[in-house]
Amino acid sequence: MKTLAELKAIREKMQNQVGLRAEDHNHTRVVVGMATCGIAAGARPVLTKLSQEIQERGLTEKVAVTQTGCIGLCQYEPIVEVMVPGEPKVTYIRMNEEKAVEVVNRHLVGGHVVDEYTLGATDMK
Amino acid sequence: MMPEISLNVLDVTENSTRAGAKLVSILIQADHQADTLTIRIQDDGCGMTPEQVEQVVDPFFTTRTTRKVGLGIPFYKYAAESTGGSFSIRSQVGVGTEVTAVFGLSHIDRMPLGDITSTIHTLIVYHPETDFVYTYQIDERSFVLDTREFKEILGDVPFSEPEVSQYIFEYLTENKNEVDQGAVL
């Protein structure tokens, strides 16, 4: 059974490190759509995977993962938007956990957009 | 239709946060004697008028402007009622909203509760401005997580801090196990 004492220990350890990490304009933002459409299509595991992977690759200093409501493209959910400062927004569609890992590795770490998963790659009517 | 109840919990609670709720209480309660699984989500958000409450169970009503149908609540209601259960929304403008779904616990058509721990974890970590009181109860056994207690200890250390986020996930997992002994709802 987890106790609150463990949380106190984490707090004490973190105390001096936090604050340096305040949101700044150089943050890359990764936004996951979490309205009914996104949730039904599988957004929750995608969000969890993205955040795990970003943590494991040590990117938490420069990448912030957040969520939003319905983006208006329900048929393409789960949707993940990646906003790198100074670059155009990239919209990834029909995401799943495997694709999420790839986006972290190739886009967030490698700096190359994974074109085949983007909205631009579909024949949008 | 959502494949598991925990996704409905996520969906309804996302609505609570969008309604500006400061505090959301989530109850998951299985009662083998009464053969019910009760899911209650209660918030202090902006609330709805009686007309709006009537409209949300109508699939052709939604507050979003991107399209004209909203299926979250109608499917949730149907899922509960099709297991011999019930569904109700009580709401008051300026006070808040309470959404209660009761499922027939052993009914063949009841979808599984699913990964409720991930749902609660997602809600807590991605809505740091909202407080959550989560109660997971099976018959006489239960545990409660109150994010206000966490915040009191953490001070300015955010939930999104990897170690804290991990702690919250483990706290949810271990306490749930203690309550249900690994049984799947």
Interface residues (C-beta under 8 A of the other chain):
Chain A: M1 K2 L4 E6 L7 K8 I10 R11 K13 M14 Q15 V18 G19 M34 A35 T36 I39 A40 R44 P45 L47 T48 S51 Q55 T60 A64 T66 Q67 G69 C70 I71 G72 C74
Chain B: M1 M2 L7 L10 D11 E14 R18 R64 T66 R67 G70 L71 G72 D115 S118 T119 H121 T122 V125 Y126 E149 F150 I153 L154 G155 D156 V157 P158 S160 E161 P162 E163 V164 S165 Y167 E170 Y171 E174 N175 E178
